[in-house]
Amino acid sequence: MKAVITVLGKDTVGILAKVSTECAAVGVNILEVTQSVLQGMFAMIMFVDISGCTVPFENLVDSLTETGENMGVKIHVMHEDIFNAMHKI
């Protein structure tokens, strides 16, 4: 099972490190990541494998949301099934 994690907010040191550390701590494997900084705004999309996640998906979402709030960025986690359903013709 896979998920998409997006991070948006003011660029600061360590955003990628904190999000990836949080993922690793619960067995989430990062498959692909892209990031950019546009006029001081940080934008990142991660495609992750959650099949080895040691916590329920809802707990992962809550934990990353809280991490984002503590860093001053918005973190959104979407299960692959929802992502695919949203983009299906």
Backbone as CSV, one residue per row, in Angstrom:
resi,resn,N_x,N_y,N_z,CA_x,CA_y,CA_z,C_x,C_y,C_z
1,MET,0.843,-1.172,0.000,0.000,0.000,0.000,0.886,1.232,0.000
2,LYS,0.418,2.240,-0.680,1.218,3.444,-0.825,0.403,4.676,-0.436
3,ALA,1.106,5.789,-0.251,0.464,7.047,0.104,1.267,8.194,-0.503
4,VAL,0.622,9.347,-0.580,1.260,10.571,-1.051,1.293,11.552,0.123
5,ILE,2.479,12.083,0.397,2.649,13.080,1.457,3.064,14.381,0.799
6,THR,2.338,15.459,1.093,2.724,16.769,0.577,3.066,17.682,1.743
7,VAL,4.048,18.537,1.518,4.480,19.495,2.533,4.576,20.856,1.863
8,LEU,3.907,21.847,2.433,3.930,23.208,1.900,4.117,24.199,3.042
9,GLY,4.949,25.203,2.810,5.123,26.236,3.819,6.386,27.032,3.603
10,LYS,6.641,27.922,4.535,7.835,28.756,4.474,9.069,27.872,4.618
11,ASP,10.063,28.097,3.774,11.283,27.289,3.789,12.072,27.520,5.070
12,THR,12.433,26.420,5.723,13.311,26.461,6.890,14.241,25.249,6.822
13,VAL,15.284,25.285,7.594,16.255,24.192,7.627,15.627,22.957,8.268
14,GLY,15.793,21.795,7.629,15.440,20.533,8.245,14.066,19.973,7.965
15,ILE,13.296,20.585,7.064,11.948,20.074,6.803,12.004,18.642,6.284
16,LEU,12.789,18.410,5.247,12.893,17.061,4.685,13.404,16.075,5.728
17,ALA,14.378,16.486,6.511,14.953,15.611,7.534,13.915,15.216,8.582
18,LYS,13.116,16.170,9.028,12.124,15.872,10.062,11.030,14.963,9.546
19,VAL,10.551,15.216,8.336,9.486,14.380,7.772,10.004,12.970,7.504
20,SER,11.196,12.852,6.938,11.736,11.528,6.645,12.059,10.756,7.928
21,THR,12.508,11.444,8.956,12.765,10.796,10.250,11.478,10.264,10.848
22,GLU,10.423,11.061,10.757,9.108,10.646,11.265,8.617,9.402,10.524
23,CYS,8.806,9.393,9.214,8.405,8.232,8.414,9.203,6.990,8.799
24,ALA,10.513,7.139,8.895,11.383,6.005,9.226,11.055,5.424,10.598
25,ALA,10.684,6.276,11.527,10.400,5.826,12.890,9.227,4.854,12.964
26,VAL,8.328,4.923,11.965,7.151,4.042,11.984,7.142,3.070,10.809
27,GLY,8.285,2.891,10.159,8.411,1.889,9.109,7.866,2.288,7.757
28,VAL,7.717,3.580,7.507,7.260,4.062,6.203,8.476,4.269,5.310
29,ASN,8.472,3.644,4.137,9.598,3.728,3.212,9.333,4.779,2.142
30,ILE,10.253,5.707,1.976,10.120,6.745,0.958,10.582,6.179,-0.368
31,LEU,9.674,6.155,-1.346,9.985,5.613,-2.663,10.475,6.699,-3.617
32,GLU,9.806,7.840,-3.609,10.181,8.956,-4.473,9.923,10.254,-3.728
33,VAL,10.757,11.241,-4.003,10.555,12.554,-3.397,10.989,13.632,-4.382
34,THR,10.207,14.689,-4.427,10.586,15.865,-5.193,10.309,17.077,-4.321
35,GLN,11.207,18.030,-4.396,11.027,19.245,-3.592,11.577,20.432,-4.347
36,SER,11.044,21.587,-4.009,11.572,22.821,-4.581,11.266,23.970,-3.630
37,VAL,12.013,25.027,-3.805,11.788,26.250,-3.045,11.495,27.345,-4.059
38,LEU,10.324,27.950,-3.930,9.893,29.001,-4.846,9.659,30.273,-4.051
39,GLN,10.513,31.248,-4.249,10.423,32.527,-3.556,10.236,32.364,-2.048
40,GLY,11.025,31.471,-1.468,10.998,31.263,-0.027,9.941,30.288,0.461
41,MET,9.137,29.758,-0.447,8.114,28.777,-0.079,8.621,27.378,-0.429
42,PHE,8.525,26.468,0.523,8.977,25.097,0.361,7.802,24.244,-0.109
43,ALA,8.042,23.414,-1.127,7.014,22.496,-1.625,7.662,21.124,-1.824
44,MET,7.035,20.087,-1.265,7.585,18.736,-1.394,6.443,17.745,-1.586
45,ILE,6.692,16.770,-2.451,5.773,15.646,-2.637,6.577,14.370,-2.435
46,MET,6.067,13.495,-1.583,6.703,12.204,-1.334,5.718,11.101,-1.706
47,PHE,6.204,10.084,-2.382,5.433,8.878,-2.646,6.044,7.814,-1.752
48,VAL,5.249,7.261,-0.836,5.783,6.367,0.183,5.057,5.026,0.200
49,ASP,5.775,4.019,0.671,5.207,2.684,0.856,4.831,2.553,2.330
50,ILE,3.543,2.346,2.601,3.077,2.260,3.982,2.765,0.822,4.402
51,SER,3.114,-0.139,3.558,2.785,-1.533,3.886,3.534,-2.027,5.122
52,GLY,4.671,-1.434,5.446,5.410,-1.827,6.644,5.191,-0.903,7.825
53,CYS,4.221,-0.009,7.716,3.960,0.971,8.775,3.524,0.257,10.059
54,THR,4.128,0.648,11.173,3.877,-0.024,12.449,2.737,0.610,13.249
55,VAL,2.139,1.665,12.717,1.004,2.318,13.381,-0.157,2.383,12.391
56,PRO,-1.384,2.493,12.885,-2.519,2.648,11.965,-2.368,3.912,11.106
57,PHE,-2.913,3.872,9.890,-2.779,4.983,8.953,-3.247,6.301,9.575
58,GLU,-4.343,6.270,10.324,-4.875,7.482,10.950,-3.863,8.090,11.922
59,ASN,-3.135,7.230,12.637,-2.113,7.725,13.564,-0.959,8.382,12.807
60,LEU,-0.584,7.799,11.660,0.459,8.392,10.825,0.037,9.780,10.360
61,VAL,-1.202,9.888,9.903,-1.728,11.177,9.444,-1.683,12.192,10.583
62,ASP,-2.190,11.817,11.748,-2.218,12.728,12.894,-0.815,13.146,13.314
63,SER,0.106,12.193,13.335,1.480,12.479,13.742,2.168,13.448,12.786
64,LEU,2.016,13.212,11.467,2.644,14.109,10.497,1.969,15.474,10.482
65,THR,0.659,15.513,10.690,-0.040,16.796,10.779,0.501,17.613,11.943
66,GLU,0.672,16.957,13.086,1.213,17.628,14.274,2.654,18.078,14.045
67,THR,3.447,17.233,13.400,4.831,17.595,13.081,4.851,18.850,12.220
68,GLY,3.988,18.892,11.222,3.899,20.067,10.353,3.525,21.319,11.120
69,GLU,2.547,21.200,12.006,2.130,22.353,12.800,3.289,22.872,13.655
70,ASN,4.056,21.953,14.227,5.206,22.348,15.050,6.294,23.030,14.233
71,MET,6.396,22.687,12.933,7.412,23.283,12.060,6.890,24.509,11.322
72,GLY,5.598,24.777,11.409,5.019,25.917,10.707,4.748,25.641,9.235
73,VAL,4.567,24.359,8.876,4.231,23.990,7.500,2.968,23.127,7.525
74,LYS,2.368,22.955,6.367,1.172,22.127,6.236,1.584,20.791,5.627
75,ILE,1.336,19.701,6.351,1.623,18.357,5.852,0.294,17.643,5.647
76,HIS,0.129,17.102,4.446,-1.090,16.363,4.114,-0.697,14.964,3.659
77,VAL,-1.391,13.959,4.190,-1.127,12.564,3.830,-2.387,11.998,3.190
78,MET,-2.229,11.428,2.002,-3.374,10.871,1.285,-3.055,9.440,0.866
79,HIS,-3.945,8.515,1.223,-3.782,7.121,0.822,-3.845,7.030,-0.699
80,GLU,-3.059,6.138,-1.271,-2.998,5.984,-2.725,-4.377,5.727,-3.339
81,ASP,-5.224,4.963,-2.664,-6.552,4.665,-3.191,-7.376,5.941,-3.377
82,ILE,-7.308,6.849,-2.422,-8.032,8.124,-2.517,-7.432,8.960,-3.633
83,PHE,-6.099,9.021,-3.690,-5.425,9.791,-4.734,-5.845,9.294,-6.112
84,ASN,-5.835,7.976,-6.316,-6.207,7.411,-7.600,-7.671,7.675,-7.940
85,ALA,-8.539,7.570,-6.940,-9.968,7.815,-7.174,-10.222,9.268,-7.574
86,MET,-9.461,10.189,-7.012,-9.625,11.610,-7.330,-9.183,11.921,-8.759
87,HIS,-8.262,11.133,-9.272,-7.687,11.423,-10.589,-8.128,10.433,-11.658
88,LYS,-9.186,9.691,-11.370,-9.704,8.726,-12.324,-10.743,9.405,-13.223
89,ILE,-10.657,9.118,-14.517,-11.600,9.726,-15.456,-12.880,8.917,-15.481
